Amino acid sequence: MRVVPLIVLSLVVAATPAIAAERTGYSQIAAGNMGAAERSIVAERRIFPDRPELMLNLAAVYRNTGRAAEAKALYAAVLDKPAVALDMPSGAVVSSHDLAQRGLARFAPQMATR
């Protein structure tokens, strides 16, 4: 009878990254569905308003939908909180502060030199 709980546990563990990708809006952002991503993230932020991965992903949605001021505000809010190590889809672990700084850098004016 121990086989069944182990099988169930392994299925739950295997499904956890997929569920997390849905709750953080990652899957929708990757698919280019910014509206669905925003709805998912906003719903999660009602429960977890200070989770940096939600703030960063919502900032990405705002950036990709032309809402620069809102995106910048979320990136700044992440920087106002303690840094958190975040797992990336690539398997890398990155600081929430590094991601927020990279997001803000996308808004910096680009200067050309010749």
URWONOR-V318900 format. One record per helix or strand of 2 or more residues. SS is the DSSP state (H for helix, E for strand). FROM is the first residue (numbers start at 1). TO is the last residue. Records with the same first field share a line. If there is no record, write none. Layout:
BEGIN
SS->FROM-TO ; FROM-TO
END
This chain:
BEGIN
H->2-23 ; 26-30 ; 34-47 ; 52-64 ; 68-79 ; 96-105
E->85-87 ; 93-95
END
